[in-house]
Amino acid sequence: MLVENIKKSKRINIPVFFLYLLFFSLPFGGKSIPLLIISLTISGIIFSKRKSWRNNFKSGRAYFTPILSFFLLYLLGVLWSDNLPNAVKKLEHVLSFIVFPLLLPLLNLSKNDVLKLFSTFVLSCLLVLIISFLDFFYVSITKEEYIILGEIASGDRPGTVYEYLSKHLLAVSVHRTYFSAYILVSIVFTINYFKEYCLVFGKKMKWLGFLVLIILITGLICLQSKANTGILIMILVYLFIIKFKKSIKLMLIGFLALFSMMLLLKDVFVNRLNPMIIELQNVMAPGDDKEKDFAKYLHPGSTEIRYMVYKSSFQLISKSPFFGYGTGDVKDMLKEQNTENNFVSIAHLNYGPHSQVLYTCLGFGIVGLLVFLSIFTFPFYESFKFRETFAALVIVILFLNCLTESFLVRQEGIVPVALFITVLSYLTINRKKEKE
């Protein structure tokens, strides 16, 4: 009787309430995320109208089915995995790939619900950045030097302001690569729905929307994620052209503002790019890879590490191209190949391939790669067909991050990919309903 009364209440939608909490909590990370997913699942099963599930799933199958297939791939991959304990652990990590595609069709979200959810996500990202900047200013004022924590065996060490920004700016435990992707999604949302976003604060406060963009872009640049900074520039150029194509003046102002911000923060770019250029020169130097300094001595640079793990990954893929090595064996096999290649600097470490595309090929071969690609290609096509620019750009952001990082090995990547794509399905589901 209590359940029925709550169902009939127009004041509260319990599953959507937990969905809001989940969107707000994502930028903060932590142990609350699994608890919120469990709460969302239970409340969705109890309080949602199940009659609409079939129609919603059918309308959004381009978004739901590929993610479910990817979970099935992880499940089947256990069968040919030698490291069964790790395979079971990996399977547990990707439960979001079965939970969200089966749960979201129950919720009957409107377009307004989707926009409010992402608006909540943007506000949460802003809150994290503001807290992080305040903490950085406090450290800058009260400390004589910036301390880089736990990077060397002897303990902490002093470092430059750029190192500190890259490694310790964020006041939360989310890795900067994932948070940079969150910021990109927030920037795309704010630009695409600028008028709607400013209405949250009132019509006369549009300046606050511009301030939001400045904080988000500054935060992304300070985190110094090379891939996401590059994605940001490409997306901003695209959006400026699309949004301001009828006004050359506004387009020029947009490009000038972007150029000015990059010029102001040029030292951050230079500090981040210089080591990469030096490391690329080391990689491309003539000679046997195993005899080069980055392969022989500890603490190689990030670009040098990527080169070594990429090389080992491609060698492994060529040995088992069709079905890979199983759900739990990717890092074990990569570690063996690094040892075989005599990459002494990283052979003792449990590195992954630093690319979700390579990770999927190692785990599940070409078959797995096709399933993985469908997670992004089908929803992108559907969003593009219905001219849902925001949804299409979010999918592009998530996919491009999967090219340069093993984005789906942590909850910070798994949950947003499964959650965002399934929630965005309602933009096209509602379009289809309007046509009917």
Backbone torsions as a table, in degrees:
resi	resn	phi	psi	omega
1	MET	NA	-42.2	178.9
2	LEU	-62.2	-43.7	179.9
3	VAL	-60.3	-43.5	-179.2
4	GLU	-64.2	-40.2	178.8
5	ASN	-63.5	-40.2	179.2
6	ILE	-67.4	-38.7	179.1
7	LYS	-60.1	-38.5	-175.7
8	LYS	-80.3	-12.3	-177.6
9	SER	-68.4	132.1	179.4
10	LYS	-91.5	-5.1	-175.2
11	ARG	-86.4	-21.6	-175.3
12	ILE	-145.7	136.9	172.5
13	ASN	-117.8	99.4	-169.7
14	ILE	-59.9	-46.7	178.8
15	PRO	-60.7	-41.9	179.5
16	VAL	-67.6	-33.1	175.7
17	PHE	-60.1	-45.8	177.8
18	PHE	-67.6	-30.3	176.5
19	LEU	-65.3	-41.3	175.0
20	TYR	-60.8	-45.0	179.3
21	LEU	-61.3	-38.0	179.9
22	LEU	-66.4	-45.7	178.2
23	PHE	-61.5	-39.7	179.6
24	PHE	-68.7	-34.7	-173.9
25	SER	-81.9	-21.4	-175.6
26	LEU	-52.9	-49.0	-179.1
27	PRO	-64.0	-20.8	179.4
28	PHE	-86.4	-22.2	-178.9
29	GLY	64.2	-157.1	174.9
30	GLY	91.3	-175.4	-173.4
31	LYS	-77.2	-8.6	179.9
32	SER	-71.3	-23.9	-175.9
33	ILE	-61.7	-52.5	178.0
34	PRO	-59.2	-38.0	180.0
35	LEU	-64.8	-39.5	178.8
36	LEU	-67.9	-38.0	178.1
37	ILE	-64.3	-42.1	177.5
38	ILE	-63.2	-44.9	179.5
39	SER	-62.9	-42.1	178.2
40	LEU	-62.0	-42.9	-179.0
41	THR	-63.8	-49.4	-178.7
42	ILE	-62.7	-46.6	-178.8
43	SER	-67.3	-34.3	178.0
44	GLY	-64.9	-41.1	179.4
45	ILE	-67.5	-39.0	-175.2
46	ILE	-79.2	-44.9	-167.0
47	PHE	-103.1	-8.3	-176.6
48	SER	-89.0	158.8	177.3
49	LYS	-83.7	110.9	-173.4
50	ARG	-75.2	-17.6	-178.1
51	LYS	-64.1	-27.6	-176.5
52	SER	-85.6	-8.8	-173.9
53	TRP	-59.1	-48.2	-174.3
54	ARG	-61.8	-45.8	-179.7
55	ASN	-65.4	-41.9	179.3
56	ASN	-65.7	-41.7	179.7
57	PHE	-64.7	-41.7	179.6
58	LYS	-63.3	-44.1	-179.4
59	SER	-67.5	-32.5	-177.5
60	GLY	-107.8	22.6	-174.7
61	ARG	-62.2	-26.4	177.5
62	ALA	-63.9	-24.5	178.7
63	TYR	-93.3	-37.1	-172.5
64	PHE	-84.7	-45.9	-172.1
65	THR	-61.5	-45.1	179.5
66	PRO	-60.0	-37.8	-179.8
67	ILE	-68.1	-41.3	175.3
68	LEU	-61.4	-39.8	179.2
69	SER	-63.7	-36.1	179.5
70	PHE	-67.0	-38.3	175.4
71	PHE	-64.3	-42.6	177.9
72	LEU	-59.2	-36.2	178.2
73	LEU	-63.3	-43.6	176.6
74	TYR	-61.7	-39.3	-179.7
75	LEU	-65.3	-46.2	179.5
76	LEU	-67.7	-33.2	-179.0
77	GLY	-63.6	-19.0	176.0
78	VAL	-62.8	-30.9	-175.2
79	LEU	-63.7	-33.6	-179.7
80	TRP	-113.1	25.1	176.4
81	SER	-96.9	132.7	177.7
82	ASP	-79.5	-33.9	-179.1
83	ASN	-92.3	80.5	-174.7
84	LEU	-63.9	-42.7	178.5
85	PRO	-57.7	-41.8	179.3
86	ASN	-69.9	-35.4	178.5
87	ALA	-63.0	-42.9	178.8
88	VAL	-65.4	-38.0	178.0
89	LYS	-64.2	-42.5	177.7
90	LYS	-63.3	-39.6	178.9
91	LEU	-61.9	-39.8	177.8
92	GLU	-64.5	-37.9	-179.0
93	HIS	-63.3	-31.4	-174.0
94	VAL	-101.3	22.2	178.6
95	LEU	-60.6	-24.7	177.4
96	SER	-58.8	-26.6	-179.0
97	PHE	-71.8	-14.7	174.3
98	ILE	-107.7	-29.0	-177.1
99	VAL	-69.1	-54.3	-172.9
100	PHE	-68.5	-41.8	178.6
101	PRO	-65.0	-27.1	178.7
102	LEU	-89.2	-26.5	-176.1
103	LEU	-87.1	-44.0	-172.4
104	LEU	-60.2	-34.5	177.4
105	PRO	-61.6	-13.8	178.0
106	LEU	-78.3	-19.8	-162.7
107	LEU	-90.1	-16.8	177.4
108	ASN	52.5	57.5	-179.8
109	LEU	-78.4	142.6	172.5
110	SER	-91.4	170.1	176.0
111	LYS	-60.6	-39.5	178.7
112	ASN	-61.4	-38.3	176.3
113	ASP	-61.1	-44.9	-178.7
114	VAL	-62.0	-44.9	-179.8
115	LEU	-64.6	-39.4	178.8
116	LYS	-67.5	-37.2	177.9
117	LEU	-62.2	-46.5	-179.8
118	PHE	-72.1	-30.3	173.7
119	SER	-63.0	-40.5	175.8
120	THR	-61.7	-41.3	178.7
121	PHE	-62.6	-43.7	178.8
122	VAL	-61.5	-46.0	179.6
123	LEU	-60.9	-36.6	178.5
124	SER	-67.6	-42.8	176.9
125	CYS	-60.7	-41.9	177.5
126	LEU	-61.3	-43.2	-179.8
127	LEU	-60.7	-44.3	178.5
128	VAL	-61.5	-44.1	-178.7
129	LEU	-66.3	-41.8	179.9
130	ILE	-63.1	-45.3	177.1
131	ILE	-60.8	-41.5	-178.9
132	SER	-65.1	-43.3	178.9
133	PHE	-65.6	-40.6	177.8
134	LEU	-62.0	-41.3	177.8
135	ASP	-65.1	-39.8	178.5
136	PHE	-63.6	-43.3	178.7
137	PHE	-64.2	-37.8	178.0
138	TYR	-62.8	-45.9	178.8
139	VAL	-62.9	-41.4	-178.4
140	SER	-63.2	-35.3	-177.3
141	ILE	-81.9	-39.1	-170.2
142	THR	-95.8	-18.0	-177.2
143	LYS	-108.2	147.2	-179.5
144	GLU	-78.8	-26.2	179.6
145	GLU	-149.6	160.0	179.0
146	TYR	-87.7	129.0	-176.9
147	ILE	-104.5	126.3	176.6
148	ILE	-94.6	119.5	-168.8
149	LEU	-86.1	135.0	165.8
150	GLY	55.1	33.0	-176.9
151	GLU	-93.4	-24.8	-179.1
152	ILE	-121.1	160.7	-174.8
153	ALA	-61.7	-33.4	-176.7
154	SER	-77.4	-7.0	177.8
155	GLY	123.6	-152.5	-178.7
156	ASP	-74.8	162.1	179.8
157	ARG	-143.8	154.5	173.6
158	PRO	-72.3	149.5	-179.4
159	GLY	-146.5	-179.3	179.7
160	THR	-83.1	166.9	178.1
161	VAL	-63.0	-33.2	-178.9
162	TYR	-69.5	-39.8	176.2
163	GLU	-63.3	-42.0	-179.2
164	TYR	-64.0	-44.0	178.8
165	LEU	-59.9	-43.2	-177.5
166	SER	-67.2	-42.1	-171.1
167	LYS	-96.6	-28.0	-169.9
168	HIS	-133.0	11.2	-180.0
169	LEU	-62.8	-47.5	-173.8
170	LEU	-65.5	134.1	178.6
171	ALA	-88.2	7.6	178.6
172	VAL	-121.3	169.9	-174.8
173	SER	-87.1	0.1	179.6
174	VAL	-68.8	134.0	179.7
175	HIS	-63.1	144.3	-174.0
176	ARG	-62.1	-29.4	178.1
177	THR	-63.2	-45.2	180.0
178	TYR	-69.0	-41.9	-178.9
179	PHE	-67.0	-32.7	175.7
180	SER	-62.0	-39.2	176.5
181	ALA	-65.6	-38.9	176.8
182	TYR	-60.3	-42.9	179.9
183	ILE	-62.6	-41.6	178.6
184	LEU	-59.0	-45.5	177.2
185	VAL	-59.6	-41.5	-179.8
186	SER	-64.4	-40.7	179.2
187	ILE	-64.4	-45.8	-179.6
188	VAL	-62.1	-41.6	178.7
189	PHE	-62.9	-47.4	-176.4
190	THR	-62.3	-39.1	179.5
191	ILE	-72.2	-43.6	-176.6
192	ASN	-67.7	-37.0	-177.9
193	TYR	-119.4	46.8	-174.2
194	PHE	-59.7	-47.3	-178.4
195	LYS	-64.1	-46.3	180.0
196	GLU	-63.7	-37.9	-178.5
197	TYR	-65.6	-43.0	-179.8
198	CYS	-67.7	-25.6	178.8
199	LEU	-65.5	-19.7	176.0
200	VAL	-61.5	-34.3	-177.9
201	PHE	-98.2	-17.4	-176.6
202	GLY	121.7	150.9	-174.7
203	LYS	-64.0	-29.7	-175.4
204	LYS	-87.3	10.3	-176.3
205	MET	-120.6	39.9	179.6
206	LYS	-64.5	-27.0	178.0
207	TRP	-57.9	-28.3	-179.5
208	LEU	-67.8	-32.1	175.7
209	GLY	-62.2	-41.0	177.6
210	PHE	-67.4	-37.4	177.2
211	LEU	-63.3	-40.0	177.1
212	VAL	-57.9	-46.7	-179.6
213	LEU	-62.7	-40.4	179.3
214	ILE	-63.1	-44.1	179.7
215	ILE	-63.6	-44.6	-178.1
216	LEU	-64.2	-47.0	-177.9
217	ILE	-67.2	-40.9	177.0
218	THR	-61.4	-42.7	178.4
219	GLY	-61.1	-42.7	179.8
220	LEU	-63.4	-44.0	-179.4
221	ILE	-66.2	-40.2	-179.8
222	CYS	-65.5	-31.2	178.4
223	LEU	-72.2	-19.3	169.9
224	GLN	62.4	36.9	171.4
225	SER	-81.8	110.3	-173.9
226	LYS	-61.2	-44.6	-177.2
227	ALA	-63.8	-47.5	-176.5
228	ASN	-72.1	-29.2	173.8
229	THR	-66.3	-41.3	176.3
230	GLY	-63.2	-42.0	177.8
231	ILE	-63.0	-40.9	178.9
232	LEU	-57.0	-48.2	-178.1
233	ILE	-61.9	-44.2	179.9
234	MET	-62.7	-43.5	-177.7
235	ILE	-68.7	-40.5	179.2
236	LEU	-64.2	-42.0	176.9
237	VAL	-59.5	-45.2	179.5
238	TYR	-62.0	-46.1	-177.4
239	LEU	-67.8	-37.9	177.5
240	PHE	-61.2	-42.2	-179.5
241	ILE	-66.5	-43.7	-178.6
242	ILE	-70.1	-48.0	-174.5
243	LYS	-71.6	-35.5	-173.1
244	PHE	-112.6	22.4	-176.2
245	LYS	-63.4	-23.1	179.6
246	LYS	-89.3	-5.4	-179.5
247	SER	-137.5	101.4	179.0
248	ILE	-61.2	-35.4	-179.3
249	LYS	-61.3	-48.8	179.7
250	LEU	-64.9	-37.1	178.6
251	MET	-62.3	-43.6	179.4
252	LEU	-65.8	-38.7	177.6
253	ILE	-62.7	-41.5	179.1
254	GLY	-62.7	-46.4	179.2
255	PHE	-65.3	-38.2	179.6
256	LEU	-65.5	-41.2	178.6
257	ALA	-63.6	-42.7	178.5
258	LEU	-63.9	-44.7	180.0
259	PHE	-62.9	-41.1	-179.2
260	SER	-63.7	-42.0	179.6
261	MET	-64.7	-41.7	178.6
262	MET	-65.4	-35.6	179.0
263	LEU	-67.0	-40.9	178.9
264	LEU	-63.9	-32.3	-177.4
265	LEU	-105.8	24.4	-175.0
266	LYS	-61.9	-33.8	-179.5
267	ASP	-61.9	-33.9	176.8
268	VAL	-64.5	-44.6	179.1
269	PHE	-62.9	-46.5	-177.8
270	VAL	-61.7	-44.6	-179.7
271	ASN	-61.0	-34.2	-177.4
272	ARG	-81.8	-35.7	-173.8
273	LEU	-84.0	-30.8	-177.3
274	ASN	-57.7	-48.7	177.7
275	PRO	-60.3	-36.7	-179.9
276	MET	-63.3	-40.2	179.4
277	ILE	-64.5	-43.2	179.0
278	ILE	-63.1	-42.9	-179.4
279	GLU	-66.9	-36.9	176.1
280	LEU	-63.0	-38.5	176.7
281	GLN	-63.9	-38.9	177.1
282	ASN	-64.0	-42.2	-179.5
283	VAL	-64.8	-41.1	-175.2
284	MET	-84.8	-3.9	179.1
285	ALA	-62.6	145.7	179.8
286	PRO	-65.1	153.7	178.7
287	GLY	121.3	170.3	179.5
288	ASP	-73.2	133.1	-177.0
289	ASP	-56.4	-41.0	-174.9
290	LYS	-68.7	-15.1	179.1
291	GLU	-95.4	-5.9	-179.7
292	LYS	-77.8	153.1	-174.4
293	ASP	-57.5	-40.6	-176.1
294	PHE	-66.1	-21.5	178.6
295	ALA	-89.3	-21.4	-173.9
296	LYS	-97.5	-31.9	-172.3
297	TYR	-111.3	151.7	-177.6
298	LEU	-66.9	160.3	177.0
299	HIS	63.0	53.0	171.2
300	PRO	-68.9	163.5	179.5
301	GLY	-75.4	168.2	-176.0
302	SER	-63.8	-38.4	178.9
303	THR	-67.9	-38.4	178.7
304	GLU	-67.3	-39.2	176.9
305	ILE	-62.7	-44.4	179.4
306	ARG	-59.7	-42.1	179.9
307	TYR	-59.9	-44.9	-177.5
308	MET	-66.9	-45.2	-178.3
309	VAL	-72.1	-31.7	175.6
310	TYR	-64.5	-44.6	-179.6
311	LYS	-61.8	-46.6	178.9
312	SER	-63.4	-38.1	-179.5
313	SER	-63.8	-46.5	-179.7
314	PHE	-64.5	-35.0	176.8
315	GLN	-64.2	-42.2	179.2
316	LEU	-67.5	-41.1	-179.9
317	ILE	-61.9	-38.1	-179.9
318	SER	-65.9	-23.7	179.9
319	LYS	-83.1	-28.7	179.6
320	SER	-141.8	73.8	-169.3
321	PRO	-77.0	-25.7	-169.2
322	PHE	-90.1	-44.1	-176.2
323	PHE	-122.9	-0.5	176.0
324	GLY	67.8	-154.8	-171.8
325	TYR	-114.6	2.3	176.3
326	GLY	103.8	166.8	-173.0
327	THR	-61.8	-38.0	-171.9
328	GLY	-105.2	6.2	-169.0
329	ASP	-109.9	2.8	-172.1
330	VAL	-59.9	-54.3	-176.8
331	LYS	-68.1	-35.0	178.2
332	ASP	-62.5	-46.0	-179.7
333	MET	-66.6	-38.4	-179.6
334	LEU	-67.2	-37.7	178.1
335	LYS	-64.0	-41.6	177.2
336	GLU	-62.8	-41.6	-178.3
337	GLN	-69.5	-36.6	176.0
338	ASN	-63.0	-37.9	176.7
339	THR	-67.0	-43.0	178.9
340	GLU	-62.3	-36.2	178.9
341	ASN	-78.5	-4.1	-179.7
342	ASN	64.4	36.1	173.6
343	PHE	-84.9	78.6	-172.3
344	VAL	-59.9	-34.3	-175.0
345	SER	-64.8	-25.0	-177.9
346	ILE	-127.1	-3.7	-174.6
347	ALA	-62.5	-26.6	-178.4
348	HIS	-86.1	-5.8	-175.9
349	LEU	-101.2	154.9	-175.5
350	ASN	-96.7	59.2	-177.1
351	TYR	-75.9	147.0	167.7
352	GLY	-93.0	-178.0	-175.3
353	PRO	-81.0	-0.3	179.0
354	HIS	58.4	31.7	173.7
355	SER	-163.8	126.3	-179.9
356	GLN	-66.8	-29.4	177.2
357	VAL	-63.6	-48.3	178.4
358	LEU	-67.0	-39.2	178.7
359	TYR	-58.8	-43.9	-179.8
360	THR	-67.1	-40.5	177.3
361	CYS	-63.2	-39.7	178.6
362	LEU	-67.3	-39.5	-177.7
363	GLY	-77.7	-40.2	-169.4
364	PHE	-133.6	5.7	175.4
365	GLY	69.7	-163.0	-178.6
366	ILE	-62.8	-36.8	178.0
367	VAL	-59.0	-46.4	179.3
368	GLY	-65.5	-36.9	179.6
369	LEU	-61.6	-41.4	179.3
370	LEU	-63.1	-41.7	178.1
371	VAL	-65.1	-43.8	179.1
372	PHE	-59.3	-46.6	-179.1
373	LEU	-62.4	-31.9	-178.7
374	SER	-66.0	-24.9	178.0
375	ILE	-58.1	-32.5	-176.0
376	PHE	-105.0	-38.4	-174.5
377	THR	-69.0	-43.8	-179.6
378	PHE	-64.7	-50.8	177.2
379	PRO	-62.1	-37.1	179.5
380	PHE	-63.3	-45.4	179.2
381	TYR	-60.3	-44.4	-178.7
382	GLU	-64.7	-42.6	179.2
383	SER	-66.5	-42.0	179.4
384	PHE	-64.1	-39.7	-179.4
385	LYS	-62.2	-37.5	-179.4
386	PHE	-96.2	12.6	176.0
387	ARG	57.4	38.0	174.6
388	GLU	-92.4	84.1	-173.1
389	THR	-61.4	-42.8	-178.8
390	PHE	-60.1	-48.9	179.8
391	ALA	-59.6	-44.5	-178.6
392	ALA	-62.6	-41.8	-179.0
393	LEU	-69.8	-36.4	175.9
394	VAL	-61.4	-43.0	179.0
395	ILE	-62.9	-40.7	177.5
396	VAL	-62.7	-44.6	179.3
397	ILE	-58.9	-46.9	-178.7
398	LEU	-64.4	-41.5	-178.9
399	PHE	-66.7	-45.7	-178.7
400	LEU	-62.9	-33.7	174.9
401	ASN	-66.5	-30.7	177.6
402	CYS	-71.1	-20.3	177.7
403	LEU	-72.1	-37.3	-172.2
404	THR	-105.3	-7.9	178.5
405	GLU	-141.0	154.0	171.1
406	SER	-78.4	75.1	-165.6
407	PHE	-69.6	-23.0	-173.9
408	LEU	-107.1	29.5	175.4
409	VAL	-104.5	-9.9	177.4
410	ARG	-121.0	155.5	178.2
411	GLN	-62.2	-28.9	179.2
412	GLU	-62.4	-21.6	177.8
413	GLY	-105.3	-39.2	-177.0
414	ILE	-62.9	-50.4	-176.0
415	VAL	-63.4	-49.3	179.0
416	PRO	-61.3	-40.0	-179.7
417	VAL	-62.0	-50.6	-179.5
418	ALA	-66.0	-41.3	-176.3
419	LEU	-72.4	-50.4	-176.2
420	PHE	-62.0	-46.1	-176.9
421	ILE	-64.5	-41.5	-179.2
422	THR	-71.6	-36.3	176.8
423	VAL	-68.5	-41.1	-179.9
424	LEU	-64.6	-20.1	178.4
425	SER	-57.3	-29.2	-176.6
426	TYR	-69.7	-18.8	175.0
427	LEU	-64.6	-40.0	178.2
428	THR	-85.1	-33.0	177.0
429	ILE	-58.5	-44.7	179.8
430	ASN	-69.0	-33.1	175.0
431	ARG	-62.4	-42.9	179.0
432	LYS	-64.3	-40.0	178.8
433	LYS	-63.8	-37.4	179.3
434	GLU	-65.1	-37.4	179.6
435	LYS	-68.7	-33.8	179.6
436	GLU	-70.3	NA	NA
